[in-house]
């Protein structure tokens, strides 16, 4: 089945906003360099030729010029050329884009990954994956840049991004006349890094933070210390990789880094590893809810998305998305709990600070006067927020700032993973409720209920895939 894509104006505007930041940059695109091929010269003459894509003829029969040409072609690789614009010119371009997009001026080039970090704020469900793929093609068409690395926070999103590249391949081919070569980083297929370097076209490496946070942990790369195998692979010279370090091959390309949901990758260790090990040219941050601000160049918030009829209110088995007071603090009211010996309590899910300060979502049982700031271990987004009232009849919880949550409502920083997780949880709850009602009717009805639950579970998974 071939997918038909309608190019939305806002998607073009977002991509063009990024491209315009580099107005004045010449279309040199890439610089060629002699890549490190490691110890491959230890191969036999015919193997040496075959690895270079040549016909396995007698090496001795070639002239010195022919041998040199073959070697130079094989050792030639391409990296993104440097940004030649000054910081002053970049800031001027950024402000021009911000003026056109009605965004508050940046006072300076914000610290980030590479020369500049650009933020794009897009509401969930409006196609930000499509936008950053389109942006790659636009940057390649306008400036010739061709090396990109997409960093995502989970395996599920990584697979979704890979799928997006697959289903949009022909679509972008029709619009730009070229195809993007993409692959998921795998420490077991290091030859893909050589292909990434050698190809002068659009090349994209997709990597998830689970692989990133372990494989780029140099502190564990010491003999005698524990640490996963991938960490040792990327930081050590590998016999099967020509006695080279894979990380050196990656950073030599000066890639443009695209962070999908950067608010989930804001830890100091992750950011430092990206700066140190990838040597990015610059970075692009795509999210609906940025926690760290850089230079914002495009915004499509919830109100804009609704006005453009791009998204609708999402309802899934008693689950709604609700934006309370325009904040990004996450809350999900799962249930009102009644007990004869205790006053009504609310089973509320919200973010709680870990030891390292990063947030983790936890379910807590709270009662009237309980402070979310205290329960979250001091997260600023919950400061001065407490439970003011729990209404078991209306199935609502009122907070001290006047916001009201009904059972099954989620608010704030809600993304696709949250939708999927809550939806599946509600499906399971529905299953057990149905099992309880049908228990006395016999095993046959119970099996029917299980089948219905399985179907509902599948629908939840499909829903997750479709919203991206």
C-alpha positions as CSV (number, residue, x, y, z in Angstrom):
1,X,0.0,0.0,0.0
2,X,1.4,3.4,-1.0
3,X,0.7,6.3,1.5
4,X,-0.4,9.6,0.1
5,X,0.9,12.7,2.0
6,X,-0.6,16.1,1.8
7,X,2.1,18.8,2.5
8,X,0.7,21.1,5.1
9,X,1.6,24.8,5.0
10,X,2.7,24.8,8.7
11,X,5.1,21.9,8.0
12,X,6.8,23.9,5.2
13,X,6.9,27.0,7.4
14,X,8.6,25.1,10.2
15,X,11.3,23.7,7.9
16,X,11.8,27.0,6.1
17,X,12.2,28.8,9.5
18,X,15.2,26.5,10.2
19,X,16.7,27.0,6.8
20,X,16.5,30.8,7.0
21,X,18.6,30.8,10.1
22,X,21.6,30.0,7.9
23,X,20.8,32.6,5.2
24,X,24.2,33.6,3.7
25,X,25.8,30.2,4.1
26,X,27.3,29.0,0.8
27,X,26.1,25.8,-0.7
28,X,29.5,24.0,-0.2
29,X,27.6,21.2,1.6
30,X,30.4,18.9,2.5
31,X,34.1,18.6,2.8
32,X,35.9,15.6,1.6
33,X,38.6,14.1,3.8
34,X,40.8,11.0,3.9
35,X,39.1,8.7,6.4
36,X,40.9,6.3,8.7
37,X,40.5,2.8,7.3
38,X,42.5,1.2,10.1
39,X,44.4,-2.0,9.5
40,X,42.5,-3.1,6.4
41,X,45.8,-3.0,4.4
42,X,46.7,-6.3,6.1
43,X,44.2,-8.0,3.7
44,X,45.4,-9.9,0.7
45,X,45.7,-8.1,-2.6
46,X,42.4,-9.5,-4.0
47,X,40.6,-9.0,-0.7
48,X,41.9,-5.4,-0.7
49,X,40.4,-4.8,-4.1
50,X,37.1,-6.5,-3.3
51,X,36.6,-4.4,-0.2
52,X,36.9,-1.4,-2.5
53,X,34.2,-2.7,-4.9
54,X,36.7,-3.5,-7.6
55,X,36.9,-6.6,-9.8
56,X,39.2,-9.1,-8.2
57,X,41.9,-8.9,-10.9
58,X,45.6,-9.2,-10.3
59,X,46.8,-6.3,-8.1
60,X,50.2,-6.6,-9.7
61,X,48.7,-5.9,-13.1
62,X,47.6,-2.3,-12.1
63,X,49.7,0.7,-12.7
64,X,50.9,2.8,-9.8
65,X,48.5,5.6,-10.8
66,X,45.5,3.1,-10.9
67,X,46.4,1.7,-7.5
68,X,46.6,5.2,-6.1
69,X,43.3,6.2,-7.6
70,X,41.6,3.1,-6.2
71,X,43.0,3.8,-2.8
72,X,42.1,7.5,-2.8
73,X,38.5,6.7,-3.9
74,X,38.1,4.1,-1.2
75,X,39.6,6.3,1.6
76,X,37.6,9.4,0.6
77,X,34.7,10.3,2.9
78,X,32.5,13.4,3.3
79,X,31.6,15.5,6.3
80,X,29.3,18.5,6.8
81,X,31.1,21.7,5.9
82,X,31.5,24.3,8.7
83,X,29.0,27.1,9.2
84,X,30.9,30.2,8.0
85,X,28.4,32.7,9.4
86,X,29.5,34.7,12.4
87,X,27.6,34.5,15.7
88,X,26.3,38.1,15.0
89,X,24.9,37.1,11.6
90,X,23.3,33.9,13.0
91,X,21.6,35.9,15.8
92,X,20.5,38.5,13.2
93,X,18.9,35.7,11.1
94,X,17.3,34.1,14.1
95,X,15.7,37.4,15.1
96,X,14.4,37.9,11.6
97,X,12.8,34.5,11.7
98,X,11.4,35.2,15.2
99,X,9.9,38.5,14.0
100,X,8.1,36.7,11.2
101,X,6.8,34.0,13.5
102,X,5.8,36.3,16.3
103,X,8.3,34.9,18.7
104,X,10.1,36.8,21.5
105,X,13.6,37.8,20.5
106,X,16.6,35.8,21.6
107,X,19.1,38.0,23.4
108,X,22.1,35.8,22.3
109,X,23.0,32.5,20.8
110,X,22.1,30.1,23.6
111,X,24.5,27.4,24.8
112,X,23.6,24.0,23.4
113,X,25.0,21.4,21.1
114,X,27.3,22.7,18.4
115,X,27.4,26.2,17.1
116,X,23.7,26.8,17.7
117,X,20.7,24.9,19.1
118,X,17.4,25.7,17.5
119,X,14.1,24.9,19.2
120,X,10.9,24.0,17.3
121,X,7.8,23.7,19.4
122,X,5.1,21.6,17.9
123,X,2.0,20.1,19.5
124,X,1.9,16.3,19.7
125,X,0.1,14.8,16.8
126,X,0.9,17.5,14.3
127,X,3.7,15.6,12.5
128,X,7.0,16.8,13.9
129,X,8.8,13.7,12.7
130,X,7.7,14.5,9.2
131,X,8.8,18.1,9.7
132,X,12.4,17.2,10.7
133,X,12.7,14.7,7.9
134,X,11.6,17.5,5.5
135,X,14.1,19.8,7.2
136,X,16.9,17.5,6.3
137,X,16.0,17.6,2.7
138,X,15.7,21.4,2.7
139,X,19.1,21.8,4.4
140,X,20.6,19.5,1.9
141,X,19.0,21.2,-1.1
142,X,19.9,24.7,0.2
143,X,23.3,24.2,1.8
144,X,24.3,20.7,0.8
145,X,24.6,19.4,4.4
146,X,24.1,15.6,4.4
147,X,25.1,14.0,7.7
148,X,22.3,13.8,10.3
149,X,21.9,11.9,13.6
150,X,18.4,11.6,15.2
151,X,18.5,11.0,18.9
152,X,15.3,9.7,20.5
153,X,14.4,8.8,24.1
154,X,13.0,5.3,23.7
155,X,13.1,2.2,21.6
156,X,9.4,2.6,20.7
157,X,10.0,6.1,19.3
158,X,13.1,5.0,17.5
159,X,11.1,2.3,15.7
160,X,8.4,4.9,14.9
161,X,11.0,7.3,13.5
162,X,12.5,4.5,11.4
163,X,9.0,3.6,10.1
164,X,8.4,7.3,9.2
165,X,11.5,7.3,7.1
166,X,10.3,4.1,5.3
167,X,6.8,5.3,4.5
168,X,7.9,8.8,3.4
169,X,10.8,7.7,1.3
170,X,9.0,7.8,-2.1
171,X,7.1,10.9,-1.1
172,X,10.3,12.9,-0.5
173,X,11.9,11.3,-3.6
174,X,9.0,12.8,-5.7
175,X,9.6,16.3,-4.1
176,X,13.4,16.4,-4.0
177,X,14.6,13.9,-6.5
178,X,16.9,12.1,-3.9
179,X,16.5,9.5,-1.2
180,X,17.8,9.5,2.3
181,X,19.9,6.6,3.4
182,X,19.0,5.8,7.0
183,X,19.8,3.2,9.6
184,X,19.4,2.4,13.3
185,X,22.8,2.4,15.1
186,X,23.8,-1.2,16.1
187,X,27.1,-2.0,17.6
188,X,26.9,-5.3,15.9
189,X,26.9,-3.7,12.4
190,X,29.7,-1.2,12.6
191,X,30.3,-1.3,8.8
192,X,27.2,1.0,8.5
193,X,29.4,3.7,10.0
194,X,31.8,3.5,7.1
195,X,28.9,3.7,4.6
196,X,27.6,6.7,6.6
197,X,31.0,8.4,6.1
198,X,31.6,7.4,2.5
199,X,28.3,8.4,1.0
200,X,27.9,12.1,-0.1
201,X,24.1,12.0,-0.2
202,X,21.6,12.4,2.7
203,X,22.7,10.0,5.4
204,X,20.8,9.6,8.7
205,X,21.7,7.5,11.8
206,X,18.9,6.9,14.3
207,X,19.9,6.2,17.9
208,X,17.9,5.8,21.1
209,X,19.0,7.0,24.5
210,X,19.1,3.5,26.0
211,X,21.9,2.7,23.6
212,X,23.3,6.2,23.9
213,X,23.5,6.4,27.6
214,X,25.3,3.1,27.9
215,X,27.4,3.0,24.8
216,X,28.8,6.5,25.3
217,X,29.8,5.9,29.0
218,X,33.6,6.2,28.8
219,X,34.0,6.0,32.5
220,X,33.0,2.3,32.3
221,X,35.4,1.7,29.5
222,X,38.2,0.5,31.7
223,X,39.5,-3.1,32.0
224,X,38.3,-4.7,35.1
225,X,35.3,-2.5,35.5
226,X,31.7,-3.5,34.9
227,X,29.8,-2.0,32.0
228,X,27.9,-3.3,29.1
229,X,29.6,-4.7,26.0
230,X,28.3,-1.9,23.7
231,X,30.1,0.7,25.9
232,X,33.4,-1.1,25.3
233,X,32.7,-1.5,21.6
234,X,32.2,2.1,20.7
235,X,35.1,3.4,22.8
236,X,37.7,0.8,22.0
237,X,39.7,-0.2,19.0
238,X,38.0,-3.2,17.4
239,X,39.8,-5.9,15.4
240,X,36.7,-6.4,13.3
241,X,36.6,-2.6,12.6
242,X,40.2,-2.2,11.4
243,X,41.5,-1.5,14.9
244,X,39.5,1.7,15.0
245,X,37.2,3.3,17.6
246,X,33.7,3.6,16.2
247,X,33.1,6.8,18.0
248,X,36.0,8.5,16.1
249,X,34.4,7.5,12.8
250,X,31.1,9.0,13.9
251,X,32.5,12.4,15.1
252,X,34.6,12.8,12.0
253,X,31.4,13.5,10.0
254,X,30.5,16.7,12.0
255,X,26.8,15.6,12.0
256,X,23.8,17.8,12.5
257,X,22.0,16.4,15.6
258,X,18.2,16.3,15.8
259,X,16.8,15.6,19.3
260,X,13.2,14.2,19.3
261,X,11.6,15.0,22.7
262,X,14.8,16.7,24.1
263,X,13.1,17.3,27.5
264,X,13.7,13.6,28.2
265,X,17.4,13.9,27.3
266,X,18.4,16.9,29.3
267,X,20.7,15.2,31.9
268,X,24.2,16.6,32.2
269,X,25.8,13.3,31.4
270,X,23.8,12.9,28.2
271,X,24.4,16.4,27.0
272,X,28.1,16.3,27.8
273,X,28.5,13.0,26.0
274,X,26.7,14.5,22.9
275,X,29.0,17.5,22.8
276,X,32.2,15.6,23.5
277,X,31.7,12.5,21.4
278,X,29.6,13.5,18.4
279,X,31.2,16.9,17.7
280,X,27.9,18.2,16.2
281,X,27.8,21.0,13.7
282,X,24.6,22.3,15.3
283,X,21.4,20.8,16.8
284,X,17.7,21.0,16.3
285,X,15.3,20.3,19.2
286,X,11.7,19.2,18.4
287,X,9.2,18.9,21.2
288,X,5.7,20.0,22.4
289,X,7.1,21.0,25.8
290,X,10.7,22.2,26.0
291,X,12.1,22.2,29.5
292,X,15.4,23.9,28.5
293,X,15.1,26.8,26.1
294,X,17.6,27.6,23.4
295,X,16.9,29.7,20.3
296,X,13.2,29.2,19.5
297,X,12.4,29.7,15.8
298,X,9.0,28.1,15.3
299,X,5.9,27.5,17.5
300,X,2.8,25.5,16.8
301,X,1.1,25.3,20.2
302,X,-2.1,23.5,21.2
303,X,-4.3,26.6,20.4
304,X,-2.7,27.0,17.0
305,X,-3.1,23.3,16.3
306,X,-6.8,23.4,17.3
307,X,-7.5,26.5,15.2
308,X,-5.9,24.8,12.2
309,X,-8.0,21.7,12.9
310,X,-4.9,19.6,13.1
311,X,-5.8,17.9,16.4
312,X,-8.9,17.0,18.3
313,X,-9.6,16.3,21.9
314,X,-8.4,12.7,22.6
315,X,-10.7,10.4,24.5
316,X,-9.8,6.9,25.3
317,X,-11.9,4.9,27.8
318,X,-12.3,7.6,30.4
319,X,-9.0,9.3,29.5
320,X,-8.9,12.9,28.4
321,X,-6.1,15.4,27.8
322,X,-6.6,18.6,29.6
323,X,-4.4,21.7,29.7
324,X,-4.7,23.2,33.2
325,X,-3.8,26.9,33.4
326,X,-1.4,26.6,30.4
327,X,1.2,24.8,32.5
328,X,3.4,21.9,31.6
329,X,3.2,20.1,35.0
330,X,2.0,16.5,34.4
331,X,-0.9,15.1,36.4
332,X,-3.2,12.1,35.8
333,X,-6.1,11.4,38.1
334,X,-6.6,7.6,38.0
335,X,-9.3,7.2,40.6
336,X,-11.0,8.5,43.8
337,X,-10.5,5.9,46.5
338,X,-13.1,5.4,49.2
339,X,-12.5,3.7,52.6
340,X,-15.0,3.5,55.5
341,X,-12.2,4.3,58.0
342,X,-10.6,7.1,56.0
343,X,-11.7,10.3,54.2
344,X,-11.7,10.1,50.3
345,X,-8.3,10.0,48.7
346,X,-7.1,10.6,45.2
347,X,-4.9,8.2,43.3
348,X,-2.8,10.8,41.4
349,X,0.2,10.3,39.1
350,X,2.7,13.1,38.8
351,X,6.4,13.7,38.5
352,X,8.7,13.0,41.5
353,X,12.4,14.1,41.6
354,X,15.0,11.3,41.7
355,X,18.2,11.5,43.6
356,X,20.0,13.0,40.6
357,X,17.2,15.6,40.2
358,X,15.6,14.1,37.0
359,X,11.8,13.6,37.2
360,X,10.1,10.2,37.3
361,X,6.4,9.7,37.1
362,X,4.9,7.9,40.1
363,X,1.4,7.1,41.3
364,X,0.6,8.3,44.9
365,X,-2.4,8.2,47.1
366,X,-3.1,11.7,48.4
367,X,-5.7,13.3,50.6
368,X,-6.9,16.9,51.2
369,X,-4.1,19.3,52.3
370,X,-1.3,17.1,50.8
371,X,1.3,19.3,49.0
372,X,2.3,18.2,45.5
373,X,5.5,20.3,45.9
374,X,6.4,18.2,49.0
375,X,5.3,14.9,47.5
376,X,7.3,15.6,44.3
377,X,10.4,16.2,46.4
378,X,10.6,19.9,45.5
379,X,9.9,20.1,41.8
380,X,9.3,23.8,40.9
381,X,6.3,23.1,38.7
382,X,4.3,21.9,41.7
383,X,5.2,24.8,44.1
384,X,2.2,26.1,46.1
385,X,0.0,23.3,44.6
386,X,-2.0,21.2,47.2
387,X,-5.1,19.2,47.2
388,X,-8.0,21.5,48.2
389,X,-11.0,19.2,47.8
390,X,-11.8,15.6,46.8
391,X,-15.3,15.1,45.5
392,X,-16.2,11.4,45.4
393,X,-19.7,12.1,44.0
394,X,-18.5,14.2,41.1
395,X,-15.3,12.2,40.9
396,X,-13.1,15.3,40.8
397,X,-10.1,16.8,42.6
398,X,-9.8,20.5,43.1
399,X,-6.3,22.0,43.6
400,X,-5.4,25.1,45.6
401,X,-4.8,27.1,42.4
402,X,-8.3,26.5,41.2
403,X,-7.7,23.8,38.7
404,X,-10.0,20.8,38.6
405,X,-9.2,17.3,37.4
406,X,-11.8,14.7,36.8
407,X,-11.2,10.9,37.1
408,X,-9.4,9.7,33.9
409,X,-8.1,13.2,33.0
410,X,-4.4,13.9,32.3
411,X,-2.9,17.3,32.1
412,X,0.3,19.1,31.3
413,X,3.3,17.4,29.6
414,X,1.5,14.5,28.0
415,X,3.1,12.7,25.1
416,X,2.5,9.6,23.0
417,X,4.1,7.2,25.4
418,X,1.9,8.5,28.2
419,X,-1.2,8.1,26.0
420,X,-0.3,4.6,25.2
421,X,0.6,3.6,28.8
422,X,-2.6,5.1,30.2
423,X,-4.7,3.7,27.5
424,X,-3.4,0.2,27.9
425,X,-3.7,0.4,31.7
426,X,-7.4,1.5,31.3
427,X,-7.9,-1.4,28.9
428,X,-6.6,-3.9,31.5
429,X,-8.7,-2.3,34.2
430,X,-11.8,-2.7,31.9
431,X,-10.8,-6.3,31.3
432,X,-10.8,-7.2,35.0
433,X,-14.0,-5.3,35.6
434,X,-15.6,-7.4,32.9
435,X,-14.1,-10.6,34.2
436,X,-15.6,-9.9,37.6
437,X,-19.0,-9.3,36.1
438,X,-18.9,-12.5,34.0
439,X,-17.2,-14.8,36.5
440,X,-20.4,-16.4,37.6
441,X,-21.5,-17.0,33.9
442,X,-18.9,-19.6,33.2
443,X,-15.5,-20.1,31.5
444,X,-16.9,-19.5,27.9
445,X,-17.9,-16.0,28.6
446,X,-14.6,-15.4,30.4
447,X,-12.7,-16.5,27.3
448,X,-14.8,-14.1,25.2
449,X,-13.9,-11.3,27.5
450,X,-10.2,-12.1,27.2
451,X,-10.5,-12.0,23.4
452,X,-12.2,-8.6,23.6
453,X,-9.5,-7.3,25.9
454,X,-6.8,-8.5,23.4
455,X,-8.5,-6.7,20.6
456,X,-8.8,-3.5,22.7
457,X,-5.1,-3.8,23.6
458,X,-4.2,-4.0,19.9
459,X,-6.3,-0.9,19.2
460,X,-4.3,0.9,21.9
461,X,-1.0,0.0,20.2
462,X,-2.3,1.1,16.8
463,X,-3.5,4.3,18.4
464,X,0.0,5.0,19.6
465,X,1.4,4.4,16.1
466,X,-1.1,6.6,14.4
467,X,-0.7,9.7,16.6
468,X,3.0,10.1,15.6
